[in-house]
Amino acid sequence: MFYSIIILFISIGIGLLEIPKLLRGKLVRESLFYLLILSIGTFFCILLALDINLPNPVNWLTILFKPLTNWLNFT
């Protein structure tokens, strides 16, 4: 729990440093995208700090491409 609070404070600090620079340059879409990516990264870092098992995306790709691989091996 302690590490997740530290991760959250670090992410808030990074956001407070970078978002005003983007908004001063009138880069509203870029700042929203930056905030989205920062939030997703913070979320996954907190999950890892809490020792929650995350699914491996390679397994999803394997399931997705398995029929194509079988079809290519058949021909």
Sequence and secondary structure as in RCSB ss.txt:
>XXXX:A:sequence
MFYSIIILFISIGIGLLEIPKLLRGKLVRESLFYLLILSIGTFFCILLALDINLPNPVNWLTILFKPLTNWLNFT
>XXXX:A:secstr
 HHHHHHHHHHHHHHHHHHHHHHHTT HHHHHHHHHHHHHHHHHHHHHHTT     HHHHHHHHHHHHHHHHHH 
